[in-house]
Each structure stands twice: as C-alpha cells, then as structure tokens.
Amino acid sequence: MSYVFRDAIVISALLAAALYFRSWFFWPVYWVAQGTMFWALFVLGHDCGHGSFSDNPILNNVMGHILHSTILVPYHGWRISHRTHHQNHGNVEKDESWVPMSEDLYNGLSSRTKFLRFKIPFPLFAYPVYLWHRSPGKTGSHFNPYSNLFAPQERKHIMTSTTCWIAMVVFLVYLSFVIGPSMTFKLYGVPYLIFVAWLDVVTYLHHHGYEQKLPWYRGKEWSYLRGGLTTIDRDYGIFNGIHHDIGTHVIHHLFPQIPHYHLVEATKAAKPVIGKYYREPKKSGPIPFHLIENLVSSMKQDHYVSNSGEIVFYQTDPNLFSPPKSA
C-alpha cells in the first residue's frame, strides 16, 4: 500500500503542476511523466492480479479494480488472460501475450494488418485493440463475460470489471463537459497513450528482441520451466524503481507470487541456480536508449514461426516492408 500512496502522491502532484502552469513548455514533461506513472499503477495492479500485492484476496481484487479501472484496464478480464499467459509462457499454441503466429496464419493476414502489427509506431498502441479483439488468430474480448477467454464461473467477475471500466469512461466523458474535451485529452488522454506505449514496449521486450533468437515450444518439448526461461530481464535505468522493477522478469515468470519489491533480491539468489540459462541484461544508462535497437530489430525480423516442429524460432518475411512491385 505504501507504493500505491507514493504513486498517487506523484500523480496528484503532476496533475496539480499541469493545472498550475498550463503551458506548452510544461505539457510534454507532464505527458511523459504522468504516462509513466500510469504505467507504474498498472504494475501495482499486476501484483494484485497475481495475488502478490496482499495475502488477502479481497484486498487484491479491490485495489486491482481501483488501480486498473483508473487507467481503463478491465481488471478481471486482464487478470484471467494474464494467468493464461503465465501458465503457458513460451508455448506457441497456448500463450496469450505477443504470441508468435504460425506461417500459415501470418500469410493469411492482410497487408494492412501486417503493417500495423510490425511497423513502428503502430504496435506501440496495440493494447486497447488487444483488449477488445485479442491477437490475430484468437477470438474473444476482455469485456465480454461470454468470451471464450473465460469459464462460466468467471462471468460475474468480468461483469464487475466491465462495469468499473464503463464507470471510468462515464467519468471521463463527464470531465470533458466540465473542463472541456481538449483539457481532458491533455490531462488524461495523452498520458494514457504514453502508458499504452510503455505497456506494449515492456511486455514485448520481455519475450522478444534478445541478441540471439530464443526458442518457442510446442507439444512435449514445452514445460513450465523451459517456457519461463525464455523470458528476458531488461534494465530500464532510472525507470527501474519508478515502474516497480517490472524489467526483472525471469524470476517473476518462474515464481509469480513474489511481490515486485523482492524481485531483484530473488533474482540475485536464483542466478547461481539458473546458471547458464539466465541471460544477464545489458546495463542501461539513465535512459534505456539501448532498448530501442532491440525493439526495432525484433520488429524487422521476428514475424512468424514454422507451422510444425516442437522447438521453433522466429523467421523473417523479407518482403514485409518492400514496396509493391509495379505491373
């Protein structure tokens, strides 16, 4: 809870500063800082979803709804699909987060869909679309209690989260009538987009963009441990503490019940056991500019995997960004 209070104080201070200055000199600073803090709220809600925020399930769900609804994330819908991701990490057929497409699925996509999926900056704003429609080749919505994402006994939870999400949307609409749509967009809309970009970049780089291609698994070759060890730790410089060490991700995938404030300590303890299967993250300067190269390189190279095989690696479509040939 102390981290919640800390983040709430920073968000409130930034909001007060934006309302005080109201200048184009300050707005970009506010947008980046507030969007980053929205992302920090998401990470705290992420701990709630794993049950690592508190030993009390009621407190986890209450705080998860408050933290995630504030940033337009349907808490239970996200929590359940994220559970699927963790239970099947590294599995081509069952994973949920930035899962590779098979060659046949990839070839069946329209040129427009491929462009939006792989051409930066469009993938950086994919998360809201994912919440409504999931990934290519998958169906369902995080807002629909009858989606195939959810078991029948989970429908009431989805109704609760969707109701909280709608309440936040109604509040934002009301706010736009009170202070104007332009000011609402400046205070909330732009930081929300920055938050989405943070979420998409960080979650993508958890599982993509390592210097050497990492395996994905099918069938008997997959195991929880093998899948978890394909996860990648990242150093985000000054942002490590701000976004609650979410870049320390390998140990989180192996033991998701560990709260964020013990991830660094747990990683140090686990590294001698993991041994050569742990990939030391590249050290960052204050700003993690080095990760831009990892992101761009991966988007250019990691497009699909083979239709068959139980251990597969990303392959590249050399014609993806080539201009169409004239007749």
Solvent accessible surface area in square Angstrom, and as a share of the most:
residue,aa,sasa,rsa
1,M,88,0.39
2,S,81,0.52
3,Y,71,0.27
4,V,15,0.09
5,F,121,0.51
6,R,94,0.34
7,D,0,0.00
8,A,45,0.35
9,I,120,0.61
10,V,55,0.32
11,I,28,0.14
12,S,66,0.43
13,A,58,0.45
14,L,30,0.15
15,L,68,0.34
16,A,60,0.47
17,A,25,0.20
18,A,0,0.00
19,L,72,0.36
20,Y,176,0.67
21,F,110,0.46
22,R,141,0.51
23,S,41,0.26
24,W,168,0.59
25,F,178,0.74
26,F,35,0.14
27,W,5,0.02
28,P,64,0.40
29,V,85,0.49
30,Y,1,0.00
31,W,43,0.15
32,V,83,0.48
33,A,31,0.24
34,Q,3,0.01
35,G,0,0.00
36,T,4,0.02
37,M,13,0.06
38,F,12,0.05
39,W,2,0.01
40,A,0,0.00
41,L,14,0.07
42,F,10,0.04
43,V,1,0.00
44,L,1,0.01
45,G,0,0.00
46,H,7,0.03
47,D,8,0.04
48,C,3,0.02
49,G,18,0.17
50,H,39,0.17
51,G,36,0.34
52,S,11,0.07
53,F,34,0.14
54,S,23,0.15
55,D,151,0.78
56,N,75,0.38
57,P,92,0.58
58,I,128,0.65
59,L,62,0.31
60,N,9,0.04
61,N,51,0.26
62,V,74,0.43
63,M,17,0.08
64,G,0,0.00
65,H,21,0.10
66,I,96,0.49
67,L,7,0.03
68,H,0,0.00
69,S,13,0.08
70,T,49,0.28
71,I,0,0.00
72,L,23,0.11
73,V,1,0.00
74,P,0,0.00
75,Y,0,0.00
76,H,7,0.03
77,G,0,0.00
78,W,12,0.04
79,R,47,0.17
80,I,1,0.00
81,S,3,0.02
82,H,30,0.13
83,R,96,0.35
84,T,38,0.22
85,H,5,0.02
86,H,8,0.04
87,Q,102,0.45
88,N,22,0.12
89,H,0,0.00
90,G,2,0.02
91,N,7,0.04
92,V,13,0.07
93,E,106,0.48
94,K,119,0.50
95,D,0,0.00
96,E,3,0.01
97,S,24,0.15
98,W,36,0.13
99,V,16,0.09
100,P,8,0.05
101,M,10,0.04
102,S,31,0.20
103,E,57,0.26
104,D,94,0.49
105,L,61,0.30
106,Y,2,0.01
107,N,90,0.46
108,G,66,0.64
109,L,30,0.15
110,S,63,0.40
111,S,94,0.61
112,R,177,0.65
113,T,45,0.26
114,K,31,0.13
115,F,91,0.38
116,L,69,0.34
117,R,36,0.13
118,F,3,0.01
119,K,83,0.35
120,I,51,0.26
121,P,68,0.43
122,F,90,0.37
123,P,2,0.01
124,L,29,0.14
125,F,83,0.35
126,A,33,0.25
127,Y,16,0.06
128,P,37,0.23
129,V,90,0.51
130,Y,39,0.15
131,L,4,0.02
132,W,114,0.40
133,H,125,0.56
134,R,33,0.12
135,S,23,0.15
136,P,44,0.28
137,G,63,0.61
138,K,46,0.20
139,T,91,0.53
140,G,26,0.25
141,S,17,0.11
142,H,0,0.00
143,F,13,0.05
144,N,68,0.35
145,P,22,0.14
146,Y,138,0.52
147,S,8,0.05
148,N,108,0.55
149,L,23,0.11
150,F,17,0.07
151,A,34,0.27
152,P,90,0.57
153,Q,133,0.59
154,E,19,0.08
155,R,81,0.30
156,K,136,0.57
157,H,60,0.27
158,I,1,0.00
159,M,94,0.42
160,T,67,0.39
161,S,1,0.01
162,T,24,0.14
163,T,86,0.50
164,C,42,0.25
165,W,41,0.14
166,I,88,0.45
167,A,59,0.45
168,M,31,0.14
169,V,47,0.27
170,V,89,0.51
171,F,101,0.42
172,L,24,0.12
173,V,76,0.43
174,Y,137,0.52
175,L,41,0.21
176,S,24,0.15
177,F,170,0.71
178,V,90,0.52
179,I,69,0.35
180,G,22,0.21
181,P,102,0.64
182,S,71,0.46
183,M,29,0.13
184,T,13,0.08
185,F,109,0.46
186,K,38,0.16
187,L,13,0.07
188,Y,24,0.09
189,G,15,0.15
190,V,22,0.13
191,P,0,0.00
192,Y,31,0.12
193,L,72,0.36
194,I,49,0.25
195,F,0,0.00
196,V,0,0.00
197,A,19,0.15
198,W,38,0.13
199,L,6,0.03
200,D,5,0.03
201,V,30,0.17
202,V,0,0.00
203,T,30,0.17
204,Y,2,0.01
205,L,0,0.00
206,H,5,0.02
207,H,12,0.06
208,H,6,0.03
209,G,11,0.11
210,Y,55,0.21
211,E,108,0.48
212,Q,116,0.51
213,K,93,0.40
214,L,25,0.12
215,P,24,0.15
216,W,10,0.04
217,Y,14,0.05
218,R,20,0.07
219,G,47,0.45
220,K,193,0.82
221,E,59,0.27
222,W,55,0.19
223,S,43,0.28
224,Y,85,0.32
225,L,105,0.52
226,R,94,0.34
227,G,1,0.01
228,G,0,0.00
229,L,26,0.13
230,T,12,0.07
231,T,1,0.00
232,I,3,0.01
233,D,5,0.02
234,R,20,0.07
235,D,24,0.12
236,Y,2,0.01
237,G,18,0.17
238,I,95,0.48
239,F,28,0.12
240,N,42,0.22
241,G,44,0.42
242,I,60,0.30
243,H,0,0.00
244,H,3,0.01
245,D,33,0.17
246,I,8,0.04
247,G,1,0.01
248,T,21,0.12
249,H,6,0.03
250,V,7,0.04
251,I,5,0.03
252,H,4,0.02
253,H,0,0.00
254,L,20,0.10
255,F,97,0.40
256,P,31,0.19
257,Q,115,0.51
258,I,34,0.17
259,P,24,0.15
260,H,11,0.05
261,Y,111,0.42
262,H,81,0.36
263,L,6,0.03
264,V,64,0.37
265,E,113,0.51
266,A,20,0.16
267,T,12,0.07
268,K,139,0.59
269,A,75,0.58
270,A,17,0.13
271,K,67,0.28
272,P,107,0.68
273,V,131,0.76
274,I,24,0.12
275,G,38,0.36
276,K,171,0.73
277,Y,123,0.47
278,Y,26,0.10
279,R,50,0.18
280,E,95,0.43
281,P,26,0.16
282,K,131,0.56
283,K,154,0.65
284,S,25,0.16
285,G,40,0.38
286,P,95,0.60
287,I,70,0.35
288,P,17,0.11
289,F,140,0.58
290,H,39,0.17
291,L,10,0.05
292,I,102,0.52
293,E,131,0.59
294,N,20,0.10
295,L,14,0.07
296,V,50,0.29
297,S,40,0.26
298,S,5,0.03
299,M,4,0.02
300,K,121,0.51
301,Q,81,0.36
302,D,14,0.07
303,H,2,0.01
304,Y,24,0.09
305,V,0,0.00
306,S,32,0.21
307,N,69,0.35
308,S,80,0.52
309,G,41,0.39
310,E,76,0.34
311,I,74,0.38
312,V,8,0.05
313,F,90,0.37
314,Y,18,0.07
315,Q,74,0.33
316,T,57,0.33
317,D,25,0.13
318,P,111,0.70
319,N,108,0.55
320,L,27,0.14
321,F,81,0.34
322,S,57,0.37
323,P,111,0.70
324,P,131,0.82
325,K,198,0.84
326,S,106,0.69
327,A,155,1.21
